[in-house]
Amino acid sequence: MNPDTIRQLIEQGLPGARADVHGDDGVHFEATVVSEAFRGKLPLARHRMVYATLGERMGGEIHALALKTLTPEEAGSGNS
């Protein structure tokens, strides 16, 4: 598994989302995901939306994924 594949999975699963994924060891990753779909949702719900795009890869090929989930406005205000 690599960061670009994870980015593609997230962006395909959340249309209109923008994902920035990093990870050096192939199993632990960090992602910042910006999506309009996060508007009005609590962080836990946002994280579940991202995890759903990765399915059974979470806990398998992807051992850990640290997430930052933002709406476009949150990302534009310097919180990214």
Number of C-alpha atoms within 10 A of each C-alpha: 14 17 20 14 11 21 21 16 17 24 20 13 16 21 11 12 19 19 22 17 21 19 16 10 9 13 17 17 20 16 20 18 26 24 22 15 16 20 13 10 11 10 14 9 13 21 18 10 17 19 17 15 18 16 11 11 14 15 11 10 14 17 12 14 18 13 17 17 24 23 18 18 13 14 15 11 8 7 9 13
